[in-house]
Amino acid sequence: MNLDIAFYWKLLVRRMPVMMLFVLLGSGLGVITALKLPETWSTGARLLVEAPQIPDEMVRSTIQTDALEQLDIIQERLLTRANLIDIANRLNVFENLREMDPDEVEQAMRTATRIRRTEGRNQATVLRISFEARSGRIAAAVVNEYVTIILDENASFRIARAAGTLQFFQQEVQRMEEELARQSAEISQFKSDNVAALPENQSYRLGRQTLLQERLERLERERSVYLAQREDVLNIYEATGEVRREGGQAALSADEQRLRNAEAELNAELSRYSETHPNIVRLRALVERLEGSIAADKAALLAEEEEIATEDPVLTATLAEIDTRLDFIENDIESTTDELAQLQEAIARSSSNGIILSGLEREYEIIESRYNAAVLNLNASQMSERIETTAQGQRITIIESATVPNVPTGPNRPKIAIAGAAVGIGLAGAYFALLEFLNRTIRRPAELVSRFDITPIATIPYMESRRRRLIRRASIIGATVFVLVSVPLALWYIDSTYLPLELIVQKGLSRLGLG
């Protein structure tokens, strides 16, 4: 595609007045805005996040918040609506503060505040805070107020975290102590209620049971001996009329002799077999039968005892001595049997009591381990709280405070003016391109070829008379002069009578989201 420079130059000259209107309008607004915008002053401060003064290997802090996370928290607390409005009111940041509603004040404070962070691996974390205001003094005051709030928030944040952790573990230790006391009291009460059936005394009870069983067997044998002796005395007296035989030994009946032999054999068999063995069952049946026979004979002899006792005082004394010994043996057998029954009951209860007691003691050990862990954590939290209250942990320090600047930092007037001229030139170029896009008439021979695919033999140009050419040129010149004069006058009129142009520009940029 061949570009017809001469053709487009003529079009540019013809459309120059309107394009000049856009250029002058944009440039005028840019220049006037740049000249009339008030001076702005900006200052800043730098803060450093320092590592803990005491190494973690010695005392580990209970505050495990990352530095970046902590800065995010502090930044959000700093830029709260209440803080921004309070600072704006106390320092009279804006000139027309009384005319602004709270939302506008908050938005203006956020717009004027700049917070930047620099961090990296093996690099210190630095926080930069700046503020732009209508005077250097106000800017420095606002930044210093920000710094004060950040330092206070950091200190209160860490101390509150440490104090909260300390309070939690204090309550936990107290709760564990109460649980330990309750569990200990429950164990003591259980031992007191089952003092006779505790598992730690089981070996003693088993030994005592064996001893009582042997004692009971011995008493049974002694009772059998004395009963047999008593029966022998009565038999001898009836047979001879004397209390004792020659040699002083009492004769045993056939049943008593068989009973002694059966009991001896039974004791021997018990050492080898259990109670359910056939030999044991047979011998016990024999012993019971013999004991019944001997008991019947003794009952018959006892019926004659009073009558016989009145006849022979020696017999009476002998029988009284034997009966006394039998009474003692019976009492011992009764007490031993009762104690043995109690021991057997205690031994039977000891197993279940051992299970219950081991469960209680295991629960006590669990609570004790939790208590010990809570005590360790309490000690650590106490040390951490001490570190934070003395500012020996991670902290934020001031590297550079905000100072009152000597020269204004804004606005960038040349940049604003150039931007306004660029906007005007852009609007003029857009106007030119838009007209070309909308104009579909044939104005050149080349357009005949491109549209209709024909080659004209000759083209006759539009012949303009001298007079018409002068009128056209005069119109272009007049329109250009009119634009050059009317646009500045219109801008001046709007600025002086309606609304300052810088405010119009600011509102336009705000609506477009550019300022």
Disulfide bonds with the S-S distance in Angstrom:
none
